């Protein structure tokens, strides 16, 4: 192979490797196909606790433990609580800042990964 062709191929390979190395690593964003759960019990308080800034009241027999935020990339806030038996329950906001525990269990969070 002539010297100029070989040098051109080597230069192209080095440039391609350099450009690939500079490209930022893409982080997986939540989507409807890959939803993400994150702990967010700190955003809630029971009706018997003193008010705290930026917290909503959550009426649940289990307090504010095991609350997770469900993000499927749609921008709609969804919250779930896991009961002591391991079942997930929806949290419905019936009045602004007032969330209520749903007695029926849900399987929606089972399709998400923890983020």
Rosetta blueprint (number, residue, H / E / L):
1 X L
2 X L
3 X H
4 X H
5 X H
6 X H
7 X H
8 X H
9 X H
10 X H
11 X H
12 X H
13 X H
14 X H
15 X H
16 X H
17 X H
18 X H
19 X H
20 X H
21 X H
22 X H
23 X L
24 X L
25 X L
26 X L
27 X L
28 X L
29 X L
30 X L
31 X L
32 X L
33 X L
34 X L
35 X L
36 X E
37 X E
38 X E
39 X E
40 X L
41 X H
42 X H
43 X H
44 X E
45 X E
46 X L
47 X L
48 X L
49 X L
50 X L
51 X L
52 X L
53 X L
54 X L
55 X L
56 X E
57 X E
58 X E
59 X E
60 X L
61 X L
62 X L
63 X L
64 X L
65 X L
66 X L
67 X E
68 X E
69 X E
70 X E
71 X E
72 X L
73 X L
74 X L
75 X L
76 X L
77 X L
78 X E
79 X E
80 X E
81 X E
82 X E
83 X L
84 X L
85 X L
86 X L
87 X L
88 X E
89 X E
90 X E
91 X E
92 X E
93 X E
94 X E
95 X E
96 X L
97 X L
98 X E
99 X E
100 X E
101 X E
102 X E
103 X E
104 X E
105 X E
106 X E
107 X L
108 X H
109 X H
110 X H
111 X H
112 X L
113 X E
114 X E
115 X L
